Amino acid sequence: PFDFPRQALSGRIVLRTHGEQRRNFVPAAGLGNLVGWWLGLARPGVLVANAPGKEEMSVYDFARLCATITSARTGSRTEVVRPPPPERLPAPFEYRARVGGHLPGPTLEEHGRAQ
């Protein structure tokens, strides 16, 4: 999904799969702040942690969001093309972390519109 904004500029986003897979999106600013905090800790050992974002959506929905934002900015239609889903979709993926809360940062839509 990382190249969807670039693909959208060509007027077409092409997915390699059906796109029903769900992803957790983590704001870069929030991740940077977390890494800075970790580096500032003065304790020995290794810290292993998840860095959950507050937004989850399917790969297809993310492609549609990129297409919508690009179409609004360029005034041209951006289409999303994907192969049909299999007859039987795999079990859904649910992201959970042992620690509470999410990394701070803009919403995915705010981030996309700011680019």
PASEBA-1860 file (N, C-alpha, C; in nm, 3 decimals):
! residues 115
1> PFDFPRQA> 0.079/-0.122/0.000/0.000/0.000/0.000/0.083/0.128/0.000 ~ 0.214/0.116/0.024/0.295/0.237/0.036/0.308/0.314/-0.095 ~ 0.289/0.246/-0.208/0.301/0.316/-0.336/0.166/0.363/-0.390 ~ 0.058/0.344/-0.318/-0.073/0.387/-0.366/-0.081/0.536/-0.395 ~ -0.028/0.623/-0.308/-0.034/0.766/-0.342/0.039/0.798/-0.473 ~ 0.152/0.733/-0.497/0.226/0.757/-0.621/0.148/0.703/-0.740 ~ 0.091/0.583/-0.725/0.010/0.527/-0.834/-0.110/0.616/-0.864 ~ -0.169/0.673/-0.761/-0.289/0.755/-0.779/-0.261/0.874/-0.871
9> LSGRIVLR> -0.142/0.926/-0.868/-0.107/1.040/-0.954/-0.114/1.004/-1.101 ~ -0.102/0.874/-1.133/-0.113/0.830/-1.273/-0.259/0.810/-1.313 ~ -0.352/0.821/-1.216/-0.494/0.804/-1.246/-0.546/0.665/-1.223 ~ -0.456/0.577/-1.173/-0.498/0.438/-1.156/-0.415/0.371/-1.046 ~ -0.483/0.309/-0.951/-0.416/0.231/-0.847/-0.449/0.084/-0.876 ~ -0.344/0.003/-0.891/-0.363/-0.138/-0.922/-0.319/-0.221/-0.802 ~ -0.414/-0.296/-0.747/-0.385/-0.385/-0.635/-0.343/-0.521/-0.690 ~ -0.249/-0.585/-0.623/-0.204/-0.719/-0.664/-0.294/-0.828/-0.608
17> THGEQRRN> -0.369/-0.793/-0.503/-0.460/-0.890/-0.441/-0.598/-0.826/-0.433 ~ -0.694/-0.899/-0.377/-0.831/-0.848/-0.363/-0.838/-0.730/-0.267 ~ -0.741/-0.716/-0.179/-0.735/-0.598/-0.093/-0.820/-0.604/0.032 ~ -0.876/-0.719/0.064/-0.959/-0.728/0.184/-0.877/-0.746/0.311 ~ -0.744/-0.760/0.298/-0.659/-0.774/0.415/-0.661/-0.643/0.496 ~ -0.671/-0.654/0.626/-0.674/-0.535/0.711/-0.533/-0.502/0.757 ~ -0.505/-0.373/0.768/-0.375/-0.324/0.811/-0.393/-0.220/0.920 ~ -0.295/-0.214/1.008/-0.290/-0.112/1.113/-0.193/-0.006/1.066
25> FVPAAGLG> -0.238/0.119/1.062/-0.156/0.230/1.012/-0.100/0.309/1.130 ~ 0.031/0.328/1.129/0.101/0.396/1.238/0.155/0.529/1.186 ~ 0.121/0.642/1.253/0.173/0.771/1.207/0.325/0.779/1.225 ~ 0.394/0.827/1.123/0.539/0.838/1.128/0.586/0.928/1.242 ~ 0.514/1.038/1.266/0.553/1.130/1.373/0.541/1.062/1.509 ~ 0.436/0.986/1.530/0.418/0.914/1.656/0.526/0.810/1.676 ~ 0.562/0.739/1.569/0.667/0.639/1.578/0.802/0.705/1.607 ~ 0.829/0.818/1.543/0.954/0.891/1.569/0.963/0.937/1.713
33> NLVGWWLG> 0.853/0.987/1.767/0.851/1.031/1.907/0.875/0.914/2.001 ~ 0.816/0.799/1.971/0.833/0.681/2.055/0.979/0.634/2.053 ~ 1.040/0.631/1.937/1.180/0.590/1.926/1.269/0.688/2.002 ~ 1.241/0.818/1.990/1.317/0.917/2.066/1.307/0.897/2.215 ~ 1.187/0.864/2.261/1.167/0.837/2.403/1.245/0.714/2.445 ~ 1.237/0.605/2.363/1.310/0.482/2.396/1.460/0.509/2.405 ~ 1.513/0.586/2.311/1.657/0.613/2.311/1.699/0.694/2.432 ~ 1.607/0.770/2.488/1.637/0.852/2.606/1.630/0.776/2.736
41> LARPGVLV> 1.580/0.654/2.733/1.572/0.575/2.856/1.712/0.533/2.901 ~ 1.738/0.549/3.027/1.870/0.514/3.080/1.859/0.386/3.162 ~ 1.826/0.277/3.095/1.821/0.152/3.167/1.881/0.042/3.080 ~ 1.945/-0.052/3.143/2.009/-0.160/3.068/1.906/-0.259/3.014 ~ 1.947/-0.335/2.919/1.861/-0.439/2.865/1.797/-0.399/2.734 ~ 1.703/-0.479/2.695/1.635/-0.461/2.568/1.486/-0.440/2.595 ~ 1.427/-0.347/2.527/1.283/-0.323/2.538/1.218/-0.365/2.407 ~ 1.122/-0.452/2.415/1.047/-0.496/2.297/0.902/-0.451/2.316
49> ANAPGKEE> 0.849/-0.380/2.218/0.713/-0.329/2.230/0.650/-0.314/2.093 ~ 0.519/-0.316/2.090/0.444/-0.287/1.968/0.419/-0.137/1.962 ~ 0.401/-0.088/1.843/0.371/0.054/1.824/0.241/0.063/1.744 ~ 0.127/0.044/1.811/0.000/0.041/1.737/-0.048/0.179/1.695 ~ -0.099/0.187/1.575/-0.167/0.308/1.529/-0.313/0.298/1.568 ~ -0.384/0.410/1.562/-0.524/0.406/1.603/-0.618/0.372/1.489 ~ -0.566/0.364/1.366/-0.655/0.336/1.252/-0.623/0.203/1.188 ~ -0.729/0.130/1.159/-0.719/0.007/1.082/-0.816/0.017/0.966
57> MSVYDFAR> -0.775/-0.034/0.853/-0.866/-0.043/0.739/-0.812/-0.146/0.642 ~ -0.895/-0.186/0.548/-0.851/-0.283/0.449/-0.757/-0.214/0.349 ~ -0.677/-0.294/0.283/-0.587/-0.241/0.180/-0.669/-0.174/0.070 ~ -0.782/-0.235/0.034/-0.870/-0.177/-0.068/-0.925/-0.041/-0.024 ~ -0.970/-0.032/0.102/-1.023/0.095/0.151/-0.914/0.203/0.154 ~ -0.791/0.164/0.185/-0.680/0.261/0.181/-0.657/0.308/0.038 ~ -0.663/0.217/-0.057/-0.647/0.256/-0.198/-0.758/0.353/-0.239 ~ -0.881/0.324/-0.196/-0.993/0.415/-0.228/-0.974/0.552/-0.163
65> LCATITSA> -0.921/0.556/-0.040/-0.895/0.683/0.026/-0.791/0.763/-0.053 ~ -0.683/0.696/-0.096/-0.581/0.763/-0.177/-0.640/0.815/-0.307 ~ -0.726/0.735/-0.370/-0.790/0.776/-0.496/-0.881/0.896/-0.474 ~ -0.956/0.897/-0.368/-1.048/1.008/-0.337/-0.971/1.137/-0.315 ~ -0.865/1.131/-0.236/-0.784/1.250/-0.208/-0.719/1.302/-0.336 ~ -0.663/1.211/-0.415/-0.596/1.252/-0.539/-0.696/1.311/-0.638 ~ -0.812/1.250/-0.651/-0.914/1.301/-0.742/-0.957/1.442/-0.702 ~ -0.974/1.464/-0.572/-1.014/1.597/-0.524/-0.906/1.701/-0.552
73> RTGSRTEV> -0.780/1.661/-0.544/-0.670/1.756/-0.567/-0.645/1.783/-0.714 ~ -0.658/1.681/-0.797/-0.623/1.697/-0.939/-0.743/1.730/-1.026 ~ -0.862/1.699/-0.977/-0.982/1.720/-1.058/-1.003/1.609/-1.159 ~ -0.918/1.507/-1.158/-0.930/1.393/-1.249/-0.970/1.269/-1.170 ~ -1.043/1.183/-1.234/-1.087/1.059/-1.168/-0.968/0.964/-1.151 ~ -0.959/0.903/-1.034/-0.857/0.801/-1.008/-0.931/0.671/-0.981 ~ -0.903/0.568/-1.060/-0.972/0.440/-1.042/-0.886/0.344/-0.961 ~ -0.953/0.252/-0.894/-0.887/0.147/-0.819/-0.923/0.014/-0.884
81> VRPPPPER> -0.822/-0.061/-0.926/-0.841/-0.188/-0.995/-0.786/-0.299/-0.906 ~ -0.865/-0.404/-0.893/-0.820/-0.517/-0.811/-0.875/-0.646/-0.867 ~ -0.803/-0.757/-0.845/-0.857/-0.886/-0.887/-0.974/-0.926/-0.798 ~ -1.059/-1.015/-0.846/-1.172/-1.057/-0.762/-1.122/-1.135/-0.641 ~ -1.197/-1.128/-0.532/-1.157/-1.205/-0.414/-1.178/-1.354/-0.437 ~ -1.106/-1.436/-0.363/-1.129/-1.581/-0.376/-1.268/-1.615/-0.323 ~ -1.313/-1.734/-0.357/-1.446/-1.774/-0.311/-1.455/-1.773/-0.159 ~ -1.344/-1.806/-0.097/-1.342/-1.812/0.049/-1.229/-1.723/0.099
89> LPAPFEYR> -1.265/-1.618/0.171/-1.164/-1.528/0.226/-1.099/-1.591/0.348 ~ -0.970/-1.561/0.371/-0.906/-1.614/0.492/-0.965/-1.550/0.617 ~ -0.936/-1.608/0.731/-0.984/-1.553/0.857/-0.935/-1.410/0.872 ~ -1.017/-1.322/0.929/-0.976/-1.182/0.943/-0.859/-1.166/1.040 ~ -0.779/-1.065/1.013/-0.665/-1.032/1.096/-0.708/-0.925/1.195 ~ -0.682/-0.947/1.322/-0.715/-0.847/1.422/-0.588/-0.812/1.498 ~ -0.553/-0.684/1.498/-0.430/-0.639/1.563/-0.461/-0.603/1.707 ~ -0.384/-0.661/1.799/-0.398/-0.627/1.940/-0.259/-0.608/1.999
97> ARVGGHLP> -0.250/-0.520/2.097/-0.124/-0.497/2.166/-0.146/-0.517/2.316 ~ -0.043/-0.557/2.385/-0.054/-0.580/2.528/-0.058/-0.450/2.606 ~ -0.005/-0.344/2.549/-0.007/-0.215/2.616/-0.125/-0.135/2.562 ~ -0.182/-0.050/2.646/-0.297/0.029/2.604/-0.255/0.153/2.529 ~ -0.347/0.208/2.457/-0.324/0.334/2.387/-0.266/0.317/2.250 ~ -0.267/0.427/2.177/-0.215/0.430/2.041/-0.118/0.545/2.029 ~ -0.034/0.540/1.929/0.060/0.648/1.908/-0.013/0.773/1.862 ~ 0.028/0.889/1.911/-0.038/1.012/1.868/0.001/1.047/1.725
105> GPTLEEHG> -0.081/1.124/1.663/-0.050/1.169/1.527/-0.178/1.199/1.452 ~ -0.163/1.250/1.331/-0.281/1.284/1.251/-0.353/1.158/1.206 ~ -0.479/1.174/1.169/-0.552/1.061/1.112/-0.490/1.028/0.977 ~ -0.522/0.912/0.926/-0.470/0.871/0.796/-0.516/0.966/0.687 ~ -0.641/1.008/0.695/-0.693/1.102/0.595/-0.622/1.238/0.605 ~ -0.602/1.288/0.727/-0.530/1.415/0.744/-0.389/1.406/0.689 ~ -0.323/1.295/0.716/-0.188/1.276/0.665/-0.188/1.274/0.512 ~ -0.283/1.202/0.453/-0.291/1.194/0.308/-0.318/1.328/0.243
113> RAQ> -0.403/1.407/0.303/-0.436/1.539/0.247/-0.321/1.638/0.263 ~ -0.235/1.617/0.361/-0.124/1.709/0.386/-0.007/1.687/0.290 ~ -0.008/1.574/0.222/0.106/1.542/0.134/0.101/1.619/0.005
END
